[in-house]
Amino acid sequence: MTATSPADAPGLRVRDLVPTYLGYARAAACAPPDRWPELWRSHYLGRHPDVFAAALDQAGEWSDGDGLPAALARLAGAGAELSHRAALLAAELPDAVRAVADALRWPGDDDPIECVTLVGLHRANGWADRLDGRYALFLAVEQLADPAEARLLVRHEAAHVVHDRLAAIRDWPEHGVAGMLLAEGLATEVGAEVDPGLPDEAYLWFQRPGSSLWLDECRRRWAEILDRIIADLDATTLDRYAPYFLTRDAPGGDLPKRCGYLVGLRVVRELRRRHPLPDIARWDLDRAVPEIRRALGVLAAAH
């Protein structure tokens, strides 16, 4: 069963997969743990092939990845709480999408954002990814226990989806440093503008503990971070991209993890001195890269 909300906000369509997960959970409660992966595939993933087989599970991480039995055990017995979180997200989404759409001047009434609320495997809390050929918003309820975190995350990821509607960022290089600087900087700045009053690290880490220490380290190593990211600006390979945007270990991973998010935020704020945010959100890469390069030069000169 899939629940789809009424169109209670311009530009939004919510698809809730949590009821389908609950069907899996009921079947699993009557089965030994060694059958849970099979039931997960047949009673949950298999009911939504457009979401899982065609989009999220192309590499098999959801259906047969390492640690699947342990992840399913961790989810056992949490159905009521997960349903509660999905309901809170459904209530949060209309205002979030409306605020982001207004910030980027995207009408959206005839082209609604698809938002999928689902139960994942404790690997990510929210993301924008392809669904039916363009970006949709995905929110994993098992990772979103903190309403404050969820509020910031929803706005950030909704900004990515609206950005895709305006500039087809899904077609930019997957590991392009320049494109990711703009995409993450824009989403973070939109989050700060539609929900103001928090320190930068809250928008960059969604209220996660330790973010102020991370920001202190980025500031301490700011000149080094800028020098390296300027040198890698045109890179589109994983090894050159990973040190700035991924949390896992990677070549060159001695920098503070995800420091590229902070650089992107500072770049977008520099761009805003000359261009409105909705205009920046409509740039293609040919227009964006020279502007990003100029902004990085200004940041480096000011340090």
ABEGO torsion letter per residue (X at the ends): XBBBBBBABBGBBBBBAAAAAAAAAAAAAABBAAAAAAAAAAAAAAABAAAAAAAAAAAGAAAABBGAAAAAAAABGAAAAAAAAAAAAAAAAAAAAAAAAAAAGBAGAABBBBBBBBBBAGABABBBBBBGGBBBBBBBAAABABAAAAAAAAAAAAAAAAAAAAAGAAABBAABAAAAAAAAAAAAAAAAAABBGBBAAAAAAGGBBGAAAAAAAAAAAAAAAAAAAAAAAABABAAAAAAAABABBBBGAABBBGAAAAAAAAAAAAAAAABBAAAAAABBAAAAAAAAAAAAAAAAAAX
